[in-house]
């Protein structure tokens, strides 16, 4: 017997009580815009206000996207993704919402169809082994920043960062797979022939755009200093599952390739660099001019690995210098 859960939101509004089952995907956008899954006709709600996200572990998180009037869980303003518990009371604008999650026991295996909801379309979660590249980006020194900055300002700034990073990743051909704490993870799925030159350059250009957005955030919000990020990139095979349905395709990836990407990001701190590539990612890029001038090799025993790995680190200044001629080349070919 394996545990599963049924989760839903209960919304109180001037239109009455609404029951929103959290099925048919892994993310549910909340806001005034009709592009959201949950549309609220509340003038205090931003167009793209917040999101509820389900991880493959069955946990649900609530994320505010830097909304003007904020979001609250049990009366506390949200600044980073908050793990939801059954009965948590959310406030979005002036709209009260209650999160409910009921754990049940089932007998389904990990690749069998999962039926969710009462009268809802069944969603098949089929995990397929794919070659992917994983990007993990983490905000540096977040805890000291949280001590220096007013909670409302921090919530708006970090929420805006989450939203802008999501838009950048989508622009470069992927979507955010996870928002965790002060980090985001995105996955690029490659074809059967493996990643080509443009696949990985697109990922690196996305990271460069994220760094520019991050370093400029203090011009939008009165932060004590510019924000900094670190990033890990790893390429390898992983089990990728479609958790969406119909025209709402959503993918999530599991396995050691994903875990290693998080460990590569963590390694940036001990190595004193901004970006670390795994061995396979570097190997797929090795033919590009200027790569070895921009990235330096390091030998490190990553957590959970039996043998030391050769990984490749760089700074954002060096990454920019490496990408500039390739970006101009790409623009010329269009």
DRENSE-287723 format. One record per residue: residue in three letters; x, y, z of N, C-alpha, C, CB in turn. Coordinates in steps of 0.05 Angstrom, whole numbers, plus 5000, padded with zeros to 4 digits. Glycine has a CB too. Example, Ala and Ser with C-alpha at 12.3 -4.5 7.8 and 13.67 -1.06 7.14 Angstrom:
2
ALA526448865156524649105156526449345156522649115181SER525749555142527349795143525850015157528249885114
***
This chain:
334
UNK501749765000500050005000501850255000498150005024UNK501250444982502750684980501050924986504150714953UNK502051125001500351355007499951534983501651515030UNK497551644980496951844960495252054974495351724935UNK494552264960493152484973491152604954495052694984UNK489052714965487152884950487253154962484152764952UNK487853354946488153624956486253814941491053724953UNK485254014955483554214942483654474957480654114940UNK482854684943482554954955479655024959484055164938UNK478955144981476255234986476455534987475055115013UNK475155674968475455964965472856094973476056034935UNK473156294990470856454999470956724984470856495030UNK468856784969468757044955465957144954469957014927UNK465657384942462957494940461157324922463057784929UNK462457154906460956974888460056724903462656894864UNK460856694928460156454944462656284948458056294930UNK462156034957464355854962465055694937463655654985UNK467555674931468555524907470355304916469955714887UNK469855064905471554834911473354784887469754584917UNK475954814890477954784869479654534874479655034866UNK479054304860480854074864483554114851479453814853UNK485654044864488354074853489053824838490454134876UNK488153804814488553564797489253654769486053384796UNK490253474753490753534725493253694720488453664713UNK495153694737497653844733499253854759496954134725UNK501354024759502954044783503254334792505753934778UNK502154524776502154804784499454924778504354964769UNK498555114796496055254794496555544799493955134813UNK496455704778496855994781494356124792497556114754UNK494756334808492556484820492856784814492456434851UNK490756914804490957194798488457294783493457254781UNK488557554776486257674761486357604732486257974765UNK488657544721488857484692487557224686491857484683UNK486157214663484856964656486756754646482757014634UNK489356814646491356614639491956434663493956744630UNK490956504687491456344711489456114712491156514736UNK490255904726488455684731486155764748489955444744UNK486755924769484756024788484556324785485455944817UNK482356424773481956704768480256824790480656754740UNK481257034803479857174825479057454817481557174851UNK476557514819475557784812475757954837472657774802UNK478157994846478758154871480658374863479957964893UNK479858634866481558854858484158874873480059114861UNK484358734896486858734911488758514902486158704941UNK487858354883489558134873490958224848487757884867UNK493558164845495158234822494458054798498158214827UNK495258134774494557974750495757694752495558114725UNK498257674760499457414765500457424794501857344745UNK498857334812499257394841500957174854496557414855UNK500156924850501456714866501056444851500256694895UNK502156234864501855964852501855754874504255914833UNK500355544870500655304886502055094869497755194896UNK504054964880505654774865505754504880508454874860UNK505354294866505654024878508253894869503253844870UNK509853804888512253654881511653364878514453694903UNK513553214866513152934861512952774887515452814844UNK513752894910513552764936510752784947515452894956UNK508952934933506252974943505953214961505352724958UNK508053364965507953604981506953844964510653674994UNK505454024976504454264962505754514974501354274964UNK506654694956507854944965506255174954510754954955UNK506255394969504955634961507155844955502855744982UNK507055974932509156164924507756424916510856054900UNK508656644928507756914919509657024899507557104944UNK508557154878510257254856510757554858508957194830UNK511257654883511857934886509458114883514058024867UNK507158004890504658154887504658414903502257984896UNK503258614893503258884906502158874935501559074890UNK500058714939498758714966499458464982495858724963UNK501158294971502158064986500257834988502858155013UNK501357604998499857365004500657285032500457134983UNK498757155045499157075073498356785078497657265093UNK499856645094499156375102498956375133501256155093UNK496556325142495956335171496856605184497356105186UNK496356815168496857085179499757185174496257095207UNK501557015164504257095160504857145131506256885172UNK506057375125506557435097508557245085507657725095UNK508057165060509756975045512057125031508056815025UNK514557035037516857145022518256935005518757275042UNK518256685014519356464999517256244998522056365011UNK517556044981515555824980515055705007516455614961UNK512455675014511555575040510255305036509655775054UNK511255105052510054835051507254845064511854635066UNK505254755050502554765060501754515076500554805036UNK500254565096499154345113496154355112500154365142UNK494854125116491954115115490754315135490953825123UNK488854475125487554675142488854945141487454575169UNK491154985127492455245126490555445113495055235110UNK490555685125488855905115490556105099487356045139UNK489956125074491356315056489656565052491956175029UNK491056785048489757035041491157145016489757245064UNK489657164994490657274969489057524963490357064946UNK490457754965488958014964487158024988487358034937UNK484558044983482658035005480957775004480858285004UNK481857584989480357334985481457115004480457234956UNK479857015022480756795039480556525025479156785066UNK482556355028482656095016483655895037484556094991UNK482455665038483355455056484355215040480955365075UNK486755125047487954895034487254645050491054925032UNK486354435036485754185048487253955033482754125048UNK488353775049489753545037489153305054492853595036UNK488053095041487252855055489052625045484252785052UNK490552505063492252275056490552015056494652245075UNK490951855036489551595034491651385027487251605013UNK490851135029492650915022491650794996492750695044UNK493550754977492950644951494850414945492950844929UNK494350284923496050054915497450104888494449794914UNK497350354879498450404852501550414853497450674842UNK502750304832505650324829506350594817506650094811UNK508950654815509850914806509350984777512750944811UNK508850774760508350844732505550764724510350694714UNK503750704743501050644736499350894735499850444756UNK497150904720495451144719494451214746493151094699UNK494351474752493251564777490651714771495251754792UNK488451634784485951774780485551954804483651574777UNK485052214797484652404818482052554814487052604819UNK480852634836478552804835475952644831478853004813UNK473752774837471052654834469852764808469252724859UNK469752584788468652674763470652824746466252844768UNK473152834754475252974739476452784718477453084757UNK477652894698479052734678481452594691479952904654UNK481752344687484052194699486652294686483751894695UNK488652314702491352404693493252164695492352644710UNK494352094673496351874673499151984678496251714646UNK500451884697503151964703505051744694503552034734UNK506151774671507951564659510751674659506951484631UNK512551554673515351644674516951514652516651594701UNK518351674636519851574613522751664617518751674586UNK524651484610527551554613528351734590529251304615UNK529251984597530052174577532752294584527952404575UNK534152394563536552544567535752834572538552524543UNK536652954594535853224601538253384610533653214623UNK537953644611539853824625538253974646541254024605UNK539353984670538054104693539554354701537853904717UNK538054574705539154824716538054874743538655054696UNK539854914763538954994790540255264796539854774811UNK538655454803539555724810538655794838538455934789UNK540555894854540055944882540956234889541555734900UNK539356374906540156644915542256614937537656804925UNK544356764934546556764953545856934978549156874940UNK546756845001546556995027543657095032548457235026UNK541756915028538956995032538357045061537056785020UNK539356875079538756905108539657175119540056685123UNK542157265114542857535123541157755111545857585117UNK540357725086538657925073535957935087538257855043UNK534857705095532257705108532357845135531357415112UNK534757855148534957995173535158295170537457895188UNK535958385146536358665141533958805129538758705124UNK532258655116530158775100527358735113530258665071UNK525658935111522958915120521558685106521459175115UNK519858545121518558295110516958355085516758175132UNK515458575085513858635061515558695037512058885066UNK517758835040519658895018520958635009521759095027UNK521758475027523058215020521158045004523958065045UNK518658035012516657874998516257974970513957875013UNK516058234966515658344939518058294922515058644940UNK520458334933522958314917523358024908525358414932UNK523257834927523857554921521557434904524157394947UNK519157514910516957414893517157514865514257504905UNK517957764861518357864834520657714821519058174836UNK522757654836524957494825524057224814527257464845UNK522457084831521356834822519756864796519556714844UNK518057064795516457104771518157164746514457334775UNK520057344749521757424726523557184717523557654734UNK524557034736526156794729524456594713527356664754UNK521956554722520156374708519656474679517556354722UNK519356734675518856844649521256804631518057134650UNK523656844642526156804627526456514618528656894643UNK526056334637526456054630524455964609526055884655UNK521956064610520056004590520856114563517256114598UNK521956354563522856484538525056314524523856764543UNK526656174540528856014529528255714527531356054546UNK525655654525524855384518524355184540526855284501UNK524055274565523455084586521355214604525955014602UNK521055104628519355214649520455144675516355114646UNK519755294696520655224723519454964732520055454743UNK521154774739520154514749519554534779522254294744UNK521154684793520754704822521654984832522354484837UNK520155084851520955314868521455194895518855544868UNK523855204905524555094931526155294947526154824928UNK524955384970526455574986527055824970528955454998UNK529655884968530556114952531856024926532456294968UNK530955794915532155684891529955604871533855444898UNK530855594845529055484824530555274809528055714805UNK528955094798530154874781528554864755530054604796UNK529954834733528754804707530054574692528855064691UNK528554454673529454224658529154274629527953964667UNK531254214613531054214584531253924575533354384571UNK529253834560529053554551530353544523526153444551UNK532253364519533653344493532453114476536653294498UNK533053124451532152914432533752664435532353014404UNK533052464420534352204422537352214413532951994405UNK538052414397540852444388542552594409540952594362UNK541352674431542852824451542653124447545752734451UNK543753274466543553564463545353664441544353704489UNK544253844424545953964404547054224414544354014377UNK548654354398550054594406548154814416551654704383UNK545954854401544055064408542455004433542155104385UNK542054744439540554664464541954784488540454364466UNK544554734491545954814515546655104515548454644518UNK547155224491547555514490545055654498548355594461UNK542655554491540155674500539955664530537755524487UNK540755444542540655424572542555634584541455144581UNK545055654573546955844584546056134580549655794571UNK544756184558543756454554541456524573542756494525UNK539856314580537756354600539056424627536056104603UNK541156284634542556344659543756624659544756134664UNK544856704637546056974635543857184639547457014607UNK541457134626539257324629538257334658536957244610UNK538257104671537457094700539357254717537256794709UNK541957224711543957374727543557674723546757294719UNK543057764699542658054694540158154709542358114664UNK537957994708535558074722536058084752533357874715UNK537557884762538057874791539658124800539557614798UNK541858184785543558404793542258674791546158394777UNK540058694774538658944771536258974790537658964743UNK535758764806533358764822533358994843532958504836UNK535759064852535959274873535259554862538659284885UNK535059584835534159834823531059844825535059854794UNK529759614826526859604828525959624857525759354815UNK527559514875526759504903529159614919526059214912UNK528659764941530859884957532259674974529760104974UNK533659494962535159284976537859404984535559034958UNK539059305006541659415016543959364997542259295042UNK543759174979545959114960544758944937548258974974UNK546158934915545258754893545158464901547058794868UNK543158324892542958034897544957884880540157934893UNK545957654890547757484876546557204875550557474889UNK547157054854546256784851548556594845544156764829UNK548156334850549956124841548255934825551355984865UNK549555774807548155594790549655334785547455724763UNK548255114784549354854776547854754752549154654799UNK549354634733548154524708549154244705548754704683UNK547354054701548053774697546453654675547653624724UNK547753474660546553334637546753034642547853414610UNK544552894637544552604641541752494637545552534668UNK541452244641538852114638537352124664539151814630UNK534652154662532952174685530152074678532852464697UNK528651994698525851924693524252184693524851724716UNK522852224670521352474666518452394663522352624641UNK516752514680513852454680512152694671512952354707UNK510152644655508252844648505952844669507052804619UNK505853064685503853074706501453244697505053184731UNK501453334672499253494662497153334648500253714644UNK495353464635493253324620492253504597490953234638UNK491353384576490253544554492353734542487753694562UNK491553994539493354184528495154314549491854404513UNK495054204574496654314596498854114604494854384620UNK500854094586503053904591504954024611504453844564UNK505553864632507453944653509153704659505954044678UNK511853754660513753544664515353584689515553524639UNK516053354702517853374724519853144722516253354751UNK522253194731524452994728525352894755526753114713UNK526152634756527052514781529752374776524952314791UNK531252334798533652164795536252304802533752054768UNK538452164798541052254805541952494789543052034803UNK541152514764541852744748540853004760540752714719UNK538452994770537253224784538653284810534253184789UNK539053074826540453114852543253224849540552844867UNK544653134828547353234823547353524815548753064801UNK545353614801545153894794545054074819542753954776UNK543553984839543454134864546154134878541254014883UNK547553904877550153894890552254054875551153594891UNK551954084849553754254833553354544841553354214803UNK550854624844550254894853551454954880547254954854UNK551254764898552354794925555454814924551554554943UNK556654674904559554674902560654944894560454464882UNK558955114882559955384874560955544898557655544860UNK559755494921560455644945563255564955558455594968UNK563855304956566455214965568655274945566354914972UNK567955284919569955334899570355634893569155194873UNK568555794903568756084899568256164870571556174906UNK566356034857565556094830562556144829566355864810UNK561556234806558656294803557156064791558356544787UNK558455914773557055704757558855454756556455804728UNK557555224760559054964757557554784738559354824785UNK559054684718557954484699558854204707558854554670UNK557054014704557753734707559453634683555253564710UNK560653404687562453294666561053264639563553024674UNK558553154639557153094614556453354600554652924619UNK555553554615554853814603557253934589553754004624UNK559553934603561954044591562753884566564254044612UNK562553624567563253454544561653524520562953154551UNK559053574523557353644500557953924489554353634509UNK559354084505560054354496563054384487559554554518UNK564554164490567454184488568454294462568753924493UNK566954264440567954344414567554644409566454204393UNK566254784428565755074423568255244429563455164441UNK568955424412571355594417571055754443571755784393UNK573255774458573255934482572255794507571656174477UNK571355554504570155414528572255374550568955154519UNK574555264542576555194562577855444574578655014551UNK577755674560578655924571576756034592579156134549UNK574155974589572156084607571755904631569556114592UNK572055644629571455454650574055324660569455244641UNK574355304686576655174698575854904710577955354720UNK577554694707576854434718577454424748578454214704UNK575754274763576154224791575553934796574354414809UNK576953804814576253534822575053544849578853344821UNK572653424852571153454877569553204882569353704877UNK569453114907567652894915564953004922568952724938UNK563052974905560353074910558852904930558753104884UNK557253024946555652874965553952654951553753064981UNK554052414962552552184950554052034928550052284940UNK556452134921558052004900560351844913559152214880UNK561051614901563151444912565951544903562751154903UNK566051664879568651744867568652044862569151584841UNK570952174863571152454857570352504827574052564861UNK569152734822568352814795569953054786565352874795UNK570353064760571553304748569253484740573353234723UNK569153724752567053914746568454174737565253964771UNK566854344724567954584711566554834721567654554680UNK568155014731567055254743567855514728568055284772UNK566155714731566655974719565256194734565755974689UNK565956444728564556674739562556774718566556894748UNK560756944727558857064707560257244688556657214722UNK562457374696563957544678565157374655566257694693UNK566357144663567456964642565356844625569156744656UNK563056774637560856664622559856864601558456584640UNK559657114608558757314589560757334566558557594603UNK563357334572565357354551565257114532568157384563UNK564656874544564456634527561956644509564356384545UNK559756734520557256724506556956944484554956754525UNK558357174488557857394470558257334441559757624478UNK560557214433560857144404558856934394563657044398UNK558056754412556156544404553356664401556156314424UNK552756864418550156994416550057154390549757174440UNK552157294383552257454358552057264334554757614357UNK553357034336553256834314550356734311555156594320UNK549056684333546256584332544456794320545256504360UNK544857054328543157264317543557294287543857524332UNK546057254278546657284249545357064233549657264245UNK544956834244543756604230540756624227544456344243UNK539456804243536556814243535556944217535556974266
***
